[in-house]
Amino acid sequence: MPDESPVDKERYQASMSRLGDVFRSINDTANEVSTWRCPYKNAQDRCTAKFGCRNQNRANPDEELFICIGSDKLDYRSAWEV
């Protein structure tokens, strides 16, 4: 049988506020990192882009993602092939 006790609105709001803070922090970090790290580079430095980029090391076994050889100190956006 489900618990039919009323929702504690203050506790609920505090919970939602904490959750909002967590997501804001994640968003702030993602925005900062996106200014210097290519958004297509995964944690293993593999390129997940579905388009060509001069920072892709294409000398790798078939069916593997290309290794990203781009520097995180460069503006990666100019490397994308249109």
DRENGUDREN-101738 format. One record per residue: residue number from 1; residue in three letters; x negated, y negated, z negated of N, C-alpha, C, O in turn. Coordinates in nm, 4 decimals. Layout:
! residues N
TORDREN     k     r        n.X        n.Y        n.Z       ca.X       ca.Y       ca.Z        c.X        c.Y        c.Z        o.X        o.Y        o.Z
TORDREN   NUM   Ala          X          Y          Z          X          Y          Z          X          Y          Z          X          Y          Z
...
! end
This chain:
! residues 82
TORDREN     k     r        n.X        n.Y        n.Z       ca.X       ca.Y       ca.Z        c.X        c.Y        c.Z        o.X        o.Y        o.Z
TORDREN     1   Met    -0.0849     0.1183     0.0000     0.0000     0.0000     0.0000    -0.0896    -0.1250     0.0000    -0.1786    -0.1363    -0.0844
TORDREN     2   Pro    -0.0677    -0.2181     0.0926    -0.1510    -0.3385     0.1013    -0.1346    -0.4281    -0.0213    -0.0297    -0.4328    -0.0855
TORDREN     3   Asp    -0.2442    -0.4993    -0.0503    -0.2428    -0.5951    -0.1615    -0.1574    -0.7144    -0.1194    -0.1827    -0.7751    -0.0153
TORDREN     4   Glu    -0.0584    -0.7476    -0.1979     0.0325    -0.8569    -0.1635     0.0078    -0.9813    -0.2479     0.0959    -1.0664    -0.2603
TORDREN     5   Ser    -0.1111    -0.9924    -0.3056    -0.1408    -1.1114    -0.3844    -0.1575    -1.2309    -0.2913    -0.2037    -1.2154    -0.1783
TORDREN     6   Pro    -0.1203    -1.3493    -0.3377    -0.1297    -1.4684    -0.2521    -0.2765    -1.5036    -0.2219    -0.3677    -1.4725    -0.2986
TORDREN     7   Val    -0.2943    -1.5686    -0.1090    -0.4276    -1.6116    -0.0679    -0.4688    -1.7325    -0.1508    -0.3930    -1.8284    -0.1657
TORDREN     8   Asp    -0.5903    -1.7260    -0.2042    -0.6459    -1.8395    -0.2782    -0.7000    -1.9383    -0.1745    -0.8080    -1.9182    -0.1189
TORDREN     9   Lys    -0.6242    -2.0450    -0.1493    -0.6579    -2.1390    -0.0421    -0.7920    -2.2081    -0.0642    -0.8664    -2.2298     0.0315
TORDREN    10   Glu    -0.8237    -2.2425    -0.1869    -0.9519    -2.3081    -0.2141    -1.0686    -2.2131    -0.1871    -1.1698    -2.2524    -0.1292
TORDREN    11   Arg    -1.0534    -2.0901    -0.2291    -1.1583    -1.9901    -0.2064    -1.1731    -1.9642    -0.0562    -1.2844    -1.9514    -0.0051
TORDREN    12   Tyr    -1.0606    -1.9568     0.0129    -1.0621    -1.9374     0.1576    -1.1342    -2.0532     0.2264    -1.2191    -2.0303     0.3125
TORDREN    13   Gln    -1.1019    -2.1759     0.1898    -1.1658    -2.2931     0.2507    -1.3159    -2.2951     0.2219    -1.3956    -2.3281     0.3098
TORDREN    14   Ala    -1.3545    -2.2598     0.0991    -1.4968    -2.2557     0.0645    -1.5691    -2.1512     0.1486    -1.6810    -2.1738     0.1948
TORDREN    15   Ser    -1.5048    -2.0377     0.1678    -1.5613    -1.9311     0.2505    -1.5790    -1.9768     0.3945    -1.6838    -1.9545     0.4552
TORDREN    16   Met    -1.4770    -2.0404     0.4481    -1.4837    -2.0901     0.5855    -1.5912    -2.1980     0.5999    -1.6587    -2.2052     0.7026
TORDREN    17   Ser    -1.6069    -2.2796     0.4996    -1.7089    -2.3834     0.5019    -1.8497    -2.3219     0.5025    -1.9367    -2.3662     0.5775
TORDREN    18   Arg    -1.8713    -2.2207     0.4194    -2.0013    -2.1518     0.4169    -2.0292    -2.0860     0.5515    -2.1407    -2.0936     0.6031
TORDREN    19   Leu    -1.9280    -2.0218     0.6079    -1.9432    -1.9584     0.7386    -1.9755    -2.0627     0.8460    -2.0597    -2.0386     0.9325
TORDREN    20   Gly    -1.9100    -2.1762     0.8407    -1.9384    -2.2852     0.9337    -2.0826    -2.3329     0.9212    -2.1479    -2.3615     1.0215
TORDREN    21   Asp    -2.1322    -2.3415     0.7973    -2.2722    -2.3816     0.7754    -2.3688    -2.2815     0.8382    -2.4689    -2.3205     0.8984
TORDREN    22   Val    -2.3387    -2.1532     0.8239    -2.4244    -2.0489     0.8817    -2.4285    -2.0632     1.0335    -2.5363    -2.0622     1.0930
TORDREN    23   Phe    -2.3118    -2.0766     1.0964    -2.3078    -2.0895     1.2420    -2.3708    -2.2198     1.2892    -2.4330    -2.2224     1.3953
TORDREN    24   Arg    -2.3565    -2.3270     1.2138    -2.4204    -2.4540     1.2495    -2.5714    -2.4387     1.2491    -2.6395    -2.4890     1.3385
TORDREN    25   Ser    -2.6241    -2.3693     1.1488    -2.7675    -2.3464     1.1397    -2.8174    -2.2628     1.2577    -2.9210    -2.2937     1.3165
TORDREN    26   Ile    -2.7438    -2.1571     1.2922    -2.7808    -2.0743     1.4070    -2.7783    -2.1585     1.5344    -2.8699    -2.1493     1.6162
TORDREN    27   Asn    -2.6762    -2.2390     1.5519    -2.6633    -2.3242     1.6692    -2.7776    -2.4260     1.6766    -2.8353    -2.4471     1.7833
TORDREN    28   Asp    -2.8100    -2.4884     1.5644    -2.9185    -2.5868     1.5628    -3.0510    -2.5229     1.6040    -3.1269    -2.5811     1.6813
TORDREN    29   Thr    -3.0785    -2.4032     1.5523    -3.2019    -2.3324     1.5872    -3.2032    -2.2972     1.7352    -3.3044    -2.3168     1.8025
TORDREN    30   Ala    -3.0926    -2.2456     1.7865    -3.0839    -2.2098     1.9286    -3.1041    -2.3329     2.0167    -3.1732    -2.3252     2.1184
TORDREN    31   Asn    -3.0453    -2.4452     1.9794    -3.0637    -2.5681     2.0577    -3.2081    -2.6141     2.0573    -3.2595    -2.6580     2.1602
TORDREN    32   Glu    -3.2738    -2.6046     1.9437    -3.4149    -2.6460     1.9353    -3.5030    -2.5550     2.0202    -3.5852    -2.6030     2.0982
TORDREN    33   Val    -3.4859    -2.4246     2.0051    -3.5684    -2.3284     2.0786    -3.5457    -2.3400     2.2289    -3.6382    -2.3191     2.3073
TORDREN    34   Ser    -3.4247    -2.3729     2.2692    -3.3939    -2.3808     2.4125    -3.4681    -2.4940     2.4823    -3.4718    -2.4971     2.6053
TORDREN    35   Thr    -3.5269    -2.5862     2.4084    -3.6019    -2.6947     2.4720    -3.7416    -2.6509     2.5130    -3.8067    -2.7208     2.5906
TORDREN    36   Trp    -3.7898    -2.5372     2.4633    -3.9239    -2.4921     2.5003    -3.9333    -2.3452     2.5357    -4.0374    -2.3027     2.5859
TORDREN    37   Arg    -3.8320    -2.2664     2.5126    -3.8377    -2.1244     2.5463    -3.7295    -2.0924     2.6481    -3.6135    -2.1299     2.6311
TORDREN    38   Cys    -3.7686    -2.0230     2.7539    -3.6732    -1.9864     2.8578    -3.5607    -1.9031     2.7977    -3.5867    -1.8070     2.7252
TORDREN    39   Pro    -3.4366    -1.9386     2.8268    -3.3242    -1.8641     2.7704    -3.3108    -1.7233     2.8274    -3.2322    -1.6437     2.7761
TORDREN    40   Tyr    -3.3857    -1.6914     2.9320    -3.3792    -1.5582     2.9911    -3.4872    -1.4643     2.9379    -3.4898    -1.3467     2.9741
TORDREN    41   Lys    -3.5753    -1.5140     2.8535    -3.6815    -1.4313     2.7960    -3.6277    -1.3646     2.6697    -3.5824    -1.4323     2.5775
TORDREN    42   Asn    -3.6331    -1.2305     2.6661    -3.5823    -1.1616     2.5479    -3.6914    -1.1472     2.4417    -3.8027    -1.1965     2.4603
TORDREN    43   Ala    -3.6610    -1.0815     2.3331    -3.7545    -1.0695     2.2199    -3.8800    -0.9905     2.2561    -3.9824    -1.0030     2.1889
TORDREN    44   Gln    -3.8729    -0.9097     2.3614    -3.9895    -0.8319     2.4054    -4.0640    -0.9018     2.5197    -4.1448    -0.8395     2.5887
TORDREN    45   Asp    -4.0368    -1.0305     2.5395    -4.0965    -1.1107     2.6472    -4.0665    -1.0550     2.7855    -4.1491    -1.0649     2.8763
TORDREN    46   Arg    -3.9487    -0.9967     2.8013    -3.9022    -0.9468     2.9309    -3.8002    -1.0459     2.9859    -3.7227    -1.1056     2.9112
TORDREN    47   Cys    -3.8018    -1.0622     3.1175    -3.7125    -1.1564     3.1837    -3.5792    -1.0898     3.2142    -3.5745    -0.9857     3.2797
TORDREN    48   Thr    -3.4717    -1.1499     3.1666    -3.3380    -1.0956     3.1911    -3.2646    -1.1723     3.3011    -3.1473    -1.1456     3.3276
TORDREN    49   Ala    -3.3331    -1.2675     3.3652    -3.2713    -1.3474     3.4721    -3.2359    -1.2585     3.5907    -3.3088    -1.1648     3.6231
TORDREN    50   Lys    -3.1257    -1.2879     3.6538    -3.0820    -1.2144     3.7727    -3.1212    -1.2901     3.8996    -3.0593    -1.2726     4.0046
TORDREN    51   Phe    -3.2235    -1.3734     3.8893    -3.2730    -1.4509     4.0027    -3.4242    -1.4561     3.9926    -3.4812    -1.4235     3.8885
TORDREN    52   Gly    -3.4893    -1.4971     4.1010    -3.6340    -1.5024     4.1033    -3.6913    -1.6180     4.0230    -3.6313    -1.7252     4.0147
TORDREN    53   Cys    -3.8062    -1.5957     3.9650    -3.8777    -1.6975     3.8883    -4.0261    -1.6702     3.9039    -4.0685    -1.5548     3.8979
TORDREN    54   Arg    -4.1053    -1.7735     3.9237    -4.2490    -1.7506     3.9420    -4.3183    -1.7037     3.8151    -4.4356    -1.6669     3.8196
TORDREN    55   Asn    -4.2493    -1.7040     3.7031    -4.3073    -1.6545     3.5783    -4.2784    -1.5060     3.5548    -4.3061    -1.4543     3.4465
TORDREN    56   Gln    -4.2236    -1.4377     3.6539    -4.1963    -1.2947     3.6416    -4.3159    -1.2154     3.6929    -4.3565    -1.2315     3.8080
TORDREN    57   Asn    -4.3722    -1.1302     3.6084    -4.4772    -1.0387     3.6506    -4.4063    -0.9172     3.7100    -4.3488    -0.8357     3.6378
TORDREN    58   Arg    -4.4114    -0.9066     3.8414    -4.3347    -0.8021     3.9097    -4.4111    -0.6717     3.9229    -4.3595    -0.5769     3.9821
TORDREN    59   Ala    -4.5325    -0.6637     3.8698    -4.6125    -0.5405     3.8749    -4.5793    -0.4554     3.7528    -4.6583    -0.4451     3.6589
TORDREN    60   Asn    -4.4620    -0.3953     3.7560    -4.4202    -0.3093     3.6456    -4.3373    -0.1947     3.7027    -4.2883    -0.2046     3.8152
TORDREN    61   Pro    -4.3211    -0.0878     3.6285    -4.2457     0.0275     3.6796    -4.1029    -0.0102     3.7183    -4.0436    -0.1029     3.6631
TORDREN    62   Asp    -4.0497     0.0646     3.8151    -3.9110     0.0433     3.8586    -3.8155     0.0559     3.7413    -3.8416     0.1266     3.6439
TORDREN    63   Glu    -3.7048    -0.0145     3.7536    -3.5958    -0.0084     3.6552    -3.6284    -0.0753     3.5213    -3.5472    -0.0696     3.4289
TORDREN    64   Glu    -3.7455    -0.1385     3.5093    -3.7778    -0.2131     3.3868    -3.7639    -0.3611     3.4169    -3.7838    -0.4047     3.5302
TORDREN    65   Leu    -3.7299    -0.4370     3.3159    -3.7248    -0.5821     3.3317    -3.8662    -0.6345     3.3535    -3.9623    -0.5832     3.2961
TORDREN    66   Phe    -3.8775    -0.7370     3.4367    -4.0082    -0.7975     3.4593    -4.0603    -0.8597     3.3300    -3.9827    -0.9071     3.2470
TORDREN    67   Ile    -4.1915    -0.8589     3.3141    -4.2536    -0.9246     3.1991    -4.2607    -1.0738     3.2297    -4.3003    -1.1134     3.3393
TORDREN    68   Cys    -4.2228    -1.1553     3.1335    -4.2307    -1.2999     3.1493    -4.3722    -1.3448     3.1129    -4.4190    -1.3222     3.0013
TORDREN    69   Ile    -4.4390    -1.4081     3.2081    -4.5744    -1.4552     3.1830    -4.5789    -1.6067     3.1657    -4.6861    -1.6671     3.1638
TORDREN    70   Gly    -4.4610    -1.6669     3.1531    -4.4531    -1.8118     3.1336    -4.4999    -1.8508     2.9946    -4.4870    -1.7742     2.8991
TORDREN    71   Ser    -4.5534    -1.9689     2.9851    -4.5984    -2.0224     2.8575    -4.4827    -2.0936     2.7890    -4.4095    -2.1691     2.8530
TORDREN    72   Asp    -4.4661    -2.0704     2.6620    -4.3628    -2.1413     2.5877    -4.4005    -2.2873     2.5650    -4.3229    -2.3622     2.5055
TORDREN    73   Lys    -4.5170    -2.3285     2.6108    -4.5596    -2.4678     2.5963    -4.5239    -2.5486     2.7208    -4.5478    -2.6693     2.7261
TORDREN    74   Leu    -4.4663    -2.4811     2.8217    -4.4313    -2.5485     2.9461    -4.2811    -2.5632     2.9582    -4.2047    -2.4893     2.8960
TORDREN    75   Asp    -4.2397    -2.6595     3.0390    -4.0983    -2.6739     3.0707    -4.0672    -2.5686     3.1765    -4.1029    -2.5859     3.2931
TORDREN    76   Tyr    -4.0021    -2.4612     3.1378    -3.9769    -2.3468     3.2238    -3.8816    -2.3776     3.3394    -3.8823    -2.3064     3.4398
TORDREN    77   Arg    -3.8009    -2.4807     3.3275    -3.6938    -2.5043     3.4248    -3.7450    -2.5271     3.5661    -3.6746    -2.4957     3.6621
TORDREN    78   Ser    -3.8663    -2.5812     3.5819    -3.9193    -2.6053     3.7156    -3.9632    -2.4755     3.7830    -3.9885    -2.4752     3.9034
TORDREN    79   Ala    -3.9728    -2.3659     3.7089    -4.0184    -2.2381     3.7658    -3.9077    -2.1641     3.8373    -3.9362    -2.0735     3.9157
TORDREN    80   Trp    -3.7838    -2.1984     3.8138    -3.6732    -2.1245     3.8733    -3.6674    -2.1490     4.0228    -3.6783    -2.2627     4.0687
TORDREN    81   Glu    -3.6503    -2.0428     4.0976    -3.6343    -2.0523     4.2423    -3.4865    -2.0782     4.2705    -3.3986    -2.0139     4.2132
TORDREN    82   Val    -3.4615    -2.1721     4.3582    -3.3223    -2.2052     4.3916    -3.2807    -2.1279     4.5150    -3.1671    -2.1409     4.5607
! end
